[in-house]
Amino acid sequence: MTPPREGLSKLSSEKVRNNLCRVEERIAAACARAGRPPGEVRLLAATKYVAPEQMAVLVEAGIRLVGENRAEDLEEKWTAYGDAFEWHFIGHLQRRKAKRVVEKVRLIHSLETITLMEELDKRSKESAVEALVEVNVSGEQSKYGMLPADVEAFLEQASGYDQVRISGFMTMAPLVHDPEQARPVFRALRELKDRLAPAFASRFSLTELSMGMSNDYEVAVEEGATIVRVGSALFAD
């Protein structure tokens, strides 16, 4: 779905700053419950519904890490605010649009096919691109990503490409009323990382887990998330 061009209404730096503090406090509390240092978790602002002209509000509120879902929106916002943020791409990435994304972002969260791997490798001749393998842990047909059983073979194939650095995994849990219902998904991704990281240590540093959104990020942190992708919890009233 294309984000509404009018963006979010009544978006102010004060509101975003207050929401940011609240989310950061909850991340810190989740880290404490899990016995983790808060510095292990990065908060990414998912800006799909933030209009380009509203990005200045995020700068004023102190947000520095943002994630975009669409190549076109990334280009428009990056052109206007390039150095103000660290940019990540968090949406489904079509191979034909890879060249529009690869030189603008620090991390791509949605690597899911060897054909996309080939394209990223081809488009990253100046410097290597960093990416996360998207895993469909829940097995929902509506979600992108490879099944957990296919990840090891994918990493074996991916080892032949020098210009793409795989640094971990990403998943999207089902939208559920009770965040606890998402816990098995996050735990399964962490266990997958823990199993595969030693086997591929000579090729990839599989340390990142991008998981958890506004409705379930605290559970994701408890289960080992290193990046949480938060939108409405930062921008809603």
C-alpha positions as CSV (number, residue, x, y, z in Angstrom):
1,M,0.0,0.0,0.0
2,T,1.3,3.4,-0.9
3,P,1.7,5.7,2.2
4,P,-0.7,8.6,2.2
5,R,1.1,11.6,0.9
6,E,-0.3,13.9,3.6
7,G,1.6,11.7,6.1
8,L,0.6,11.7,9.8
9,S,-1.5,14.5,11.1
10,K,-0.4,16.7,14.0
11,L,3.2,15.4,14.1
12,S,5.2,17.5,16.4
13,S,8.7,17.2,17.7
14,E,7.4,17.4,21.3
15,K,5.0,14.5,20.8
16,V,7.7,12.4,19.0
17,R,10.3,13.2,21.6
18,N,7.9,12.1,24.4
19,N,7.0,8.9,22.6
20,L,10.7,8.2,21.9
21,C,11.5,8.6,25.6
22,R,8.7,6.2,26.5
23,V,9.7,3.6,24.0
24,E,13.4,3.8,25.1
25,E,12.3,3.3,28.7
26,R,10.4,0.2,27.8
27,I,13.3,-1.1,25.8
28,A,15.6,-0.6,28.8
29,A,13.1,-2.3,31.1
30,A,12.9,-5.3,28.7
31,C,16.6,-5.5,28.6
32,A,16.8,-5.5,32.4
33,R,14.3,-8.4,32.5
34,A,16.4,-10.3,30.1
35,G,19.7,-9.4,31.7
36,R,20.9,-7.5,28.7
37,P,22.6,-4.1,28.5
38,P,20.3,-1.5,26.9
39,G,23.0,-0.6,24.5
40,E,22.6,-3.9,22.7
41,V,19.3,-2.7,21.2
42,R,18.9,-0.1,18.5
43,L,15.5,1.7,18.0
44,L,14.7,2.2,14.3
45,A,11.9,4.6,13.5
46,A,9.7,3.1,10.7
47,T,8.8,6.1,8.6
48,K,6.5,4.6,6.0
49,Y,3.7,7.0,6.9
50,V,5.9,10.0,7.7
51,A,5.7,12.5,4.8
52,P,8.9,13.9,3.4
53,E,8.3,17.4,4.8
54,Q,7.7,15.9,8.2
55,M,11.1,14.2,8.5
56,A,12.4,17.5,10.0
57,V,10.2,16.8,13.0
58,L,12.1,13.6,13.6
59,V,15.4,15.4,13.4
60,E,14.2,17.8,16.1
61,A,13.0,15.0,18.3
62,G,16.4,13.3,18.3
63,I,15.7,10.3,16.0
64,R,18.7,9.3,14.0
65,L,18.0,5.8,12.7
66,V,15.1,5.4,10.2
67,G,13.8,2.6,8.0
68,E,11.9,3.0,4.7
69,N,9.7,0.4,3.0
70,R,9.6,1.7,-0.6
71,A,12.5,2.6,-2.9
72,E,10.7,5.7,-4.2
73,D,10.1,7.1,-0.7
74,L,13.6,6.4,0.3
75,E,15.0,8.3,-2.6
76,E,12.8,11.3,-2.0
77,K,13.6,11.5,1.7
78,W,17.3,10.6,1.4
79,T,17.7,13.4,-1.2
80,A,16.3,16.0,1.2
81,Y,17.7,14.6,4.5
82,G,20.6,12.4,3.6
83,D,23.1,13.1,6.3
84,A,20.5,13.7,9.0
85,F,19.8,10.0,9.5
86,E,21.2,6.5,9.2
87,W,19.0,4.9,6.6
88,H,17.9,1.3,6.5
89,F,15.6,-0.4,4.0
90,I,13.0,-2.5,5.8
91,G,10.5,-3.4,3.1
92,H,10.3,-6.0,0.3
93,L,13.0,-5.2,-2.2
94,Q,12.4,-6.0,-5.8
95,R,15.6,-6.9,-7.8
96,R,14.9,-4.2,-10.4
97,K,14.9,-1.5,-7.6
98,A,18.0,-2.6,-5.9
99,K,20.2,0.0,-7.6
100,R,18.0,2.7,-6.2
101,V,18.5,1.6,-2.7
102,V,22.0,0.0,-2.3
103,E,24.1,3.2,-2.2
104,K,21.8,5.0,0.2
105,V,21.4,2.7,3.1
106,R,23.5,1.3,5.8
107,L,21.5,-2.0,6.1
108,I,19.0,-3.9,4.0
109,H,16.6,-5.9,6.2
110,S,14.9,-8.0,3.5
111,L,17.4,-10.2,1.6
112,E,15.4,-13.3,0.7
113,T,16.6,-14.7,-2.7
114,I,19.8,-15.5,-4.4
115,T,18.7,-13.4,-7.4
116,L,18.5,-10.4,-5.1
117,M,21.9,-11.4,-3.6
118,E,23.3,-11.4,-7.1
119,E,21.9,-8.0,-7.9
120,L,23.1,-6.4,-4.7
121,D,26.6,-7.9,-5.3
122,K,26.6,-6.4,-8.8
123,R,25.5,-3.0,-7.6
124,S,27.9,-2.8,-4.7
125,K,31.3,-2.5,-6.5
126,E,32.3,0.7,-4.7
127,S,31.8,-0.8,-1.2
128,A,30.1,-3.8,0.3
129,V,26.5,-3.7,1.3
130,E,25.3,-5.1,4.6
131,A,22.1,-7.1,4.7
132,L,19.9,-9.3,6.9
133,V,18.3,-12.5,5.7
134,E,14.5,-12.2,6.0
135,V,13.0,-15.4,7.5
136,N,9.3,-16.2,7.5
137,V,9.4,-18.0,10.9
138,S,5.6,-18.0,11.3
139,G,5.1,-19.6,7.9
140,E,2.3,-17.2,6.9
141,Q,1.7,-17.1,3.2
142,S,1.1,-13.4,3.3
143,K,4.6,-12.7,4.5
144,Y,7.9,-12.5,2.6
145,G,11.0,-14.3,3.6
146,M,12.4,-17.8,3.4
147,L,11.4,-20.6,5.6
148,P,13.8,-21.4,8.5
149,A,14.6,-24.8,6.9
150,D,16.0,-23.1,3.8
151,V,18.3,-20.6,5.6
152,E,21.4,-22.8,6.0
153,A,21.5,-23.7,2.3
154,F,20.9,-20.1,1.3
155,L,23.9,-19.0,3.4
156,E,26.0,-21.7,1.7
157,Q,25.1,-20.2,-1.7
158,A,25.5,-16.6,-0.4
159,S,29.1,-17.4,0.7
160,G,30.2,-17.0,-2.9
161,Y,29.3,-13.3,-3.2
162,D,32.0,-11.0,-1.9
163,Q,30.2,-7.6,-1.9
164,V,27.3,-8.5,0.4
165,R,27.9,-8.9,4.1
166,I,25.2,-10.8,5.8
167,S,25.1,-9.7,9.4
168,G,22.0,-11.5,10.8
169,F,18.3,-12.1,10.3
170,M,15.0,-10.3,10.2
171,T,11.4,-11.5,10.8
172,M,7.9,-10.2,11.1
173,A,5.7,-11.9,13.7
174,P,2.0,-12.3,13.2
175,L,-0.2,-9.4,14.2
176,V,-1.7,-10.6,17.5
177,H,-3.6,-9.0,20.3
178,D,-1.3,-10.5,23.0
179,P,2.4,-9.8,22.4
180,E,3.2,-13.0,24.3
181,Q,1.8,-14.9,21.3
182,A,4.7,-13.5,19.2
183,R,7.3,-14.8,21.6
184,P,7.8,-18.3,20.0
185,V,8.5,-16.6,16.6
186,F,11.2,-14.3,18.1
187,R,12.7,-17.2,20.1
188,A,12.9,-19.4,17.1
189,L,14.8,-16.8,15.1
190,R,17.3,-16.3,17.9
191,E,17.8,-20.0,18.2
192,L,18.3,-20.2,14.4
193,K,21.0,-17.5,14.7
194,D,22.6,-19.2,17.6
195,R,22.8,-22.4,15.7
196,L,24.1,-21.0,12.4
197,A,26.4,-18.3,13.6
198,P,29.3,-20.6,14.6
199,A,29.0,-22.6,11.4
200,F,29.4,-19.5,9.2
201,A,31.7,-17.5,11.4
202,S,34.5,-17.6,8.9
203,R,32.3,-15.9,6.3
204,F,29.6,-13.9,8.0
205,S,29.2,-12.2,11.4
206,L,25.6,-13.2,12.2
207,T,25.0,-10.9,15.2
208,E,22.0,-8.9,14.3
209,L,18.3,-9.7,14.9
210,S,15.8,-7.3,13.5
211,M,12.5,-8.2,15.1
212,G,9.7,-6.6,17.0
213,M,7.4,-3.7,16.0
214,S,5.2,-1.3,17.9
215,N,2.9,-4.0,19.3
216,D,5.5,-6.5,20.4
217,Y,8.9,-4.9,20.6
218,E,9.3,-5.5,24.3
219,V,8.9,-9.3,23.9
220,A,11.3,-9.2,21.0
221,V,13.9,-7.4,23.1
222,E,13.5,-10.1,25.8
223,E,14.2,-12.7,23.2
224,G,17.3,-11.1,21.8
225,A,16.4,-8.4,19.3
226,T,19.2,-6.0,18.4
227,I,17.1,-3.8,16.2
228,V,13.4,-3.1,16.8
229,R,11.3,-1.4,14.1
230,V,8.9,1.0,15.7
231,G,6.4,3.2,13.9
232,S,3.0,4.0,15.5
233,A,4.4,3.9,19.1
234,L,6.6,6.8,18.1
235,F,4.1,8.8,16.0
236,A,0.6,8.2,17.5
237,D,-1.1,10.4,20.0
